[in-house]
Amino acid sequence: MKGRIVPLSAALLTAIGVAVGGAVWWNGKQSYEGTDNAFVAADKASVTPQIDGHVAEVLVDDNEAVQAGQVLVRLDAADLTARLVQAQANAKALEAAVRSVDDKAALEQAMIAQKAAGVQSAHAQAQFANAEMQRYGSLADNGWVSPQRVQTASAAATQATAGVAQAQATLEAERRSASSLGSARDQTLAQAQAAQAAVEQARLDLSRAEIRAPISGVVGARAVRPGQYVKPGGSLMSIVPLGRAYVVANFKETQVARLRVGQPVEIHADAFGGQSLTGKIDSFAPATGSEFALIPVENAVGNFTKIAQRVPVKIAVDPVSKLGGALRPGLSVEVKVDVRENTGPSFAEAGAPLAHYARRGEAR
């Protein structure tokens, strides 16, 4: 009898252990969804030049923390400075040309006033000459003056009438000359504005000789060195905002039915040993990971095998977590989501508003 007690006790303890382990496993299965297909990501910024030139100075080192707006690289600005000076000189010359046209226009207005006065004077002389011709004509009819005197008065009247026409023609010429100055001023003013725009562009290019950090973070992948020739669009370095890292967890499509926005998440990173972080589900990707692959999977074949697809889920790391600032993009992590909280929108509900608006647009 005593020989049976030990095996029976061992079997009983084993059964109890299996039952407890099964209960724990079942409770965990019902309360949590997890995956080890998860990685740390961050919205890193690539630093690129907007102008070409030779690198004069590199003011940061690898893995150095920088602030937004801090100067990272300086390009040789000698040519840019010369272009700015040339553009400023050209703009000043054209501004002077505009003032010169304005001065000519003012002079033309004075000349027009003078010619208008000349027209009035010619009219007065013509009226006097005509009156003289009429008076001498009457006297000649009575025999008081000679015919030669009448001819002289008639010639003077004709000359005065011609003087009026000449004065009017001169006035019209001055007016047209003033009108052409208006067109010349518009053309010169447009050239001056273009020159001022060239000054602003040269000043902007000069400011771009100092390449600044677009965001705060840590320098990584620094590929620029002094003396190097750089062109617009070429990556010089990257800025990684370590304090704003997040986790992208790829859950199977069979798991996302119980996931909701705002559910608490426990995050374990291999780099931190047994320590863990906390976070919350932020959002769901609009498509599975295979849809964003460079080479999409072609399923319309005869040997199709169904494979559970994975949906990227963005997890925001708790900002008060002491290890949140230590997360590096690319680290692999394991996540466990507490699915017992059902307050936020589910995976199916997260896309409902967009579908609703799409239907409204079709109805319209």
C-alpha positions in Angstrom: 0.0 0.0 0.0 2.8 2.3 0.9 4.4 1.6 -2.4 1.3 2.9 -4.2 1.1 6.2 -2.4 4.1 7.8 -4.1 3.0 7.0 -7.7 -0.5 8.1 -6.9 0.7 11.3 -5.3 2.9 12.0 -8.3 0.1 11.4 -10.7 -2.3 13.6 -8.7 0.3 16.4 -8.6 0.8 16.0 -12.3 -2.9 16.2 -13.0 -3.3 19.2 -10.8 -0.3 20.9 -12.5 -1.8 20.1 -16.0 -5.2 21.4 -14.9 -3.7 24.6 -13.5 -1.5 25.1 -16.5 -4.4 24.5 -18.8 -6.6 27.0 -16.9 -3.8 29.6 -17.0 -3.3 29.0 -20.7 -7.0 29.1 -21.4 -7.5 32.3 -19.4 -4.5 33.9 -21.2 -5.8 32.8 -24.6 -9.2 34.4 -23.8 -7.8 37.6 -22.4 -4.8 38.3 -24.6 -3.7 38.4 -28.2 0.1 38.4 -28.8 2.7 38.1 -31.5 6.4 38.2 -31.9 6.2 39.6 -35.4 6.6 43.2 -34.2 9.3 45.8 -34.7 10.1 49.3 -33.4 9.7 52.1 -36.0 10.0 55.9 -36.0 9.3 58.7 -38.4 12.9 59.4 -39.2 13.8 62.4 -41.4 16.4 62.2 -44.2 18.6 65.3 -44.4 19.2 66.3 -48.1 20.6 69.5 -49.7 18.5 71.8 -51.8 21.4 73.2 -53.8 24.6 71.7 -55.1 28.0 72.6 -53.9 31.1 71.5 -52.0 30.9 70.7 -48.3 32.9 73.2 -46.2 32.0 71.9 -42.7 30.3 69.0 -41.1 29.2 70.2 -37.6 27.9 66.9 -36.2 29.2 63.5 -35.4 27.7 60.0 -35.7 25.0 59.3 -33.0 25.0 62.9 -31.8 21.7 64.4 -30.4 20.6 67.5 -32.3 17.7 70.0 -32.1 15.4 71.1 -34.8 16.9 74.0 -36.7 20.5 73.2 -35.7 23.1 73.7 -38.4 24.4 70.3 -39.5 26.4 71.0 -42.6 27.8 74.2 -44.3 28.4 74.3 -48.0 31.0 76.6 -49.7 29.0 79.9 -50.1 31.5 82.0 -52.1 29.8 81.5 -55.5 26.4 82.1 -53.8 27.5 85.3 -52.2 28.8 86.6 -55.6 25.5 85.7 -57.2 23.6 87.6 -54.5 25.8 90.7 -55.0 25.4 90.6 -58.8 21.6 90.2 -58.5 21.4 93.1 -56.0 23.4 95.3 -58.4 21.2 94.4 -61.3 18.1 95.1 -59.2 19.4 98.5 -58.2 20.2 99.4 -61.9 16.7 98.5 -63.0 15.2 100.5 -60.1 17.2 103.4 -61.2 16.0 102.9 -64.8 12.4 103.0 -63.5 13.1 106.3 -61.7 14.7 107.6 -64.9 11.6 106.8 -66.9 9.5 108.6 -64.2 11.7 111.6 -64.5 11.3 111.6 -68.3 7.5 111.2 -67.9 7.5 114.3 -65.6 9.5 116.2 -68.1 7.1 115.2 -70.9 4.2 116.5 -68.9 5.9 119.8 -68.6 6.6 119.8 -72.3 2.9 118.9 -73.0 1.9 121.9 -70.9 4.3 124.1 -72.8 3.1 122.9 -76.2 -0.5 123.4 -75.1 0.3 127.0 -74.2 1.9 127.3 -77.7 -1.3 126.1 -79.3 -3.3 128.8 -77.4 -0.8 131.4 -78.5 -1.0 130.3 -82.1 -4.8 130.5 -81.9 -4.6 134.1 -80.5 -2.2 135.1 -83.3 -4.4 133.5 -85.9 -7.5 135.4 -84.6 -5.5 138.7 -84.6 -4.3 138.0 -88.2 -7.8 137.2 -89.4 -9.1 140.3 -87.8 -6.4 142.4 -89.4 -7.1 140.9 -92.8 -10.8 141.7 -92.5 -10.1 145.3 -91.4 -7.7 146.0 -94.2 -10.1 144.4 -96.6 -12.8 146.9 -95.6 -10.4 149.8 -95.9 -9.3 148.5 -99.3 -12.9 148.5 -100.5 -13.2 152.2 -99.6 -9.8 152.9 -101.2 -8.1 153.8 -98.0 -5.2 151.3 -98.3 -3.3 149.7 -101.2 -4.0 146.2 -102.5 -0.4 145.3 -101.4 -1.3 146.0 -97.8 -4.3 143.7 -98.1 -2.2 140.9 -99.6 0.3 141.3 -96.7 -2.5 140.9 -94.1 -3.9 137.9 -95.9 -0.5 136.2 -96.0 -0.1 136.9 -92.2 -3.5 135.3 -91.5 -2.6 132.3 -93.6 0.7 131.9 -91.8 -1.0 132.3 -88.4 -3.5 129.5 -89.3 -0.6 127.2 -90.3 1.1 128.1 -87.0 -2.0 126.8 -85.2 -1.8 123.5 -87.1 1.9 123.2 -86.4 1.4 123.8 -82.7 -1.3 121.2 -82.5 0.8 118.7 -84.3 3.7 119.4 -81.9 1.3 118.9 -78.9 0.0 115.6 -80.3 3.6 114.4 -80.8 4.5 115.2 -77.1 1.4 113.4 -75.9 2.3 110.2 -77.9 5.8 110.4 -76.6 4.5 110.5 -73.1 2.2 107.6 -73.8 5.2 105.5 -75.1 7.0 106.4 -71.9 4.2 104.7 -69.9 4.7 101.5 -71.9 8.5 101.7 -71.4 7.9 102.2 -67.6 5.8 99.1 -67.4 8.4 97.1 -69.2 11.2 98.4 -67.0 9.2 97.9 -63.9 8.5 94.3 -64.8 12.3 93.8 -65.4 13.0 95.4 -62.0 10.5 93.1 -60.3 12.1 90.1 -62.0 15.5 91.3 -60.8 14.2 91.6 -57.2 12.9 88.1 -57.5 16.4 87.0 -58.6 17.7 88.7 -55.5 15.3 86.8 -53.2 16.2 83.5 -55.0 20.0 84.2 -54.5 19.4 85.1 -50.9 17.4 81.9 -50.4 20.1 79.8 -52.1 22.7 81.4 -49.8 20.6 80.6 -46.7 20.4 77.0 -48.0 24.1 76.7 -47.9 23.5 76.0 -44.2 21.7 72.7 -44.0 19.7 72.5 -40.8 18.1 69.6 -38.8 14.4 69.3 -39.8 13.5 67.7 -36.5 15.0 66.9 -33.1 16.6 63.6 -32.7 19.9 61.6 -33.1 22.1 61.6 -36.1 22.4 58.3 -37.9 23.7 57.0 -41.3 26.0 60.0 -41.7 27.4 59.8 -45.2 28.7 63.3 -45.7 32.3 64.5 -45.3 34.1 67.8 -45.8 35.1 68.5 -49.4 32.4 66.2 -50.8 30.4 67.5 -53.7 26.7 67.2 -53.0 23.6 67.6 -55.2 19.9 68.2 -54.4 18.1 65.1 -53.3 21.2 63.1 -52.1 20.9 61.8 -48.5 23.6 63.3 -46.2 22.3 61.7 -43.0 19.2 60.7 -41.1 17.7 62.2 -38.0 15.9 59.6 -35.8 13.5 60.9 -33.1 14.2 58.3 -30.4 11.7 59.8 -28.0 8.8 59.3 -30.5 9.3 55.7 -31.5 6.3 53.4 -31.9 5.8 49.7 -32.5 4.3 48.0 -35.6 3.0 44.6 -34.8 1.9 42.3 -37.6 -1.1 40.3 -36.3 -2.7 37.4 -38.1 -6.0 38.2 -39.7 -7.5 35.5 -37.3 -6.4 37.7 -34.3 -7.5 41.2 -35.3 -11.3 40.6 -34.7 -10.8 41.1 -30.9 -8.4 44.1 -31.2 -9.7 47.6 -30.6 -8.1 51.0 -30.6 -7.0 52.1 -27.2 -6.5 48.6 -25.7 -3.5 48.3 -23.4 -0.4 46.5 -24.7 2.6 45.0 -22.9 5.8 45.2 -24.9 8.9 43.1 -24.4 12.1 43.9 -26.2 15.0 41.4 -26.4 17.4 44.4 -26.0 16.0 45.2 -22.5 16.1 41.7 -21.1 13.2 41.0 -18.8 12.0 44.6 -18.6 8.8 45.6 -20.3 7.1 48.7 -21.6 3.5 49.6 -21.9 1.5 51.1 -24.8 -1.9 51.3 -26.5 -3.2 50.3 -29.9 -3.1 53.5 -32.0 -4.5 52.4 -35.4 -4.9 49.7 -38.0 -3.2 49.6 -41.4 -5.5 50.1 -44.4 -4.2 46.9 -46.0 -2.3 43.7 -45.2 1.5 43.8 -45.4 1.6 41.8 -48.6 -0.3 44.6 -50.4 2.7 47.0 -49.7 5.3 44.5 -50.9 7.5 45.5 -53.8 6.6 42.2 -55.6 2.9 41.6 -54.8 1.8 38.0 -54.3 -0.2 36.5 -57.3 -2.9 34.3 -55.9 -4.8 33.6 -59.2 -2.9 30.4 -59.8 -3.9 26.7 -59.7 -1.7 25.7 -56.8 -3.1 28.2 -54.4 -2.6 27.5 -50.7 -4.4 29.7 -48.2 -2.1 31.4 -45.7 -3.2 33.7 -42.9 -2.3 37.2 -43.9 -1.0 39.7 -41.4 -2.3 43.2 -40.7 0.1 45.9 -39.4 -1.1 47.4 -36.2 0.5 50.6 -34.9 1.1 50.7 -31.1 1.9 53.9 -29.4 4.4 53.6 -26.6 3.4 55.1 -23.3 5.4 58.4 -23.1 5.9 58.1 -19.3 7.6 54.7 -19.8 11.2 54.9 -18.6 12.4 52.8 -21.5 10.4 54.6 -24.2 13.3 56.9 -25.1 15.7 53.9 -25.4 13.7 52.2 -28.2 15.7 52.0 -31.5 13.9 51.6 -34.8 14.4 48.1 -36.2 14.5 46.3 -32.8 12.3 43.2 -32.6 9.8 43.1 -29.8 7.0 40.9 -28.6 3.6 42.4 -27.8 0.7 41.2 -25.8 -2.7 43.0 -26.1 -5.3 42.9 -23.3 -8.4 42.3 -25.3 -10.8 42.5 -22.3 -11.2 46.2 -22.8 -13.8 46.9 -25.4 -14.2 50.7 -25.3 -12.5 51.8 -28.6 -13.5 51.0 -32.2 -12.7 47.5 -33.4 -10.8 46.5 -36.5 -14.0 46.3 -38.5 -15.4 49.6 -37.1 -12.2 51.6 -37.7 -12.8 51.6 -41.5 -16.5 52.2 -41.2 -16.4 56.1 -41.3 -14.4 56.1 -44.5 -16.8 53.6 -46.1 -19.7 55.8 -45.0 -18.2 58.9 -46.6 -17.5 56.9 -49.8 -21.1 55.9 -50.0 -22.2 59.4 -49.5 -19.9 60.6 -52.3 -21.4 58.0 -54.6 -24.9 59.0 -53.7 -24.1 62.6 -54.7 
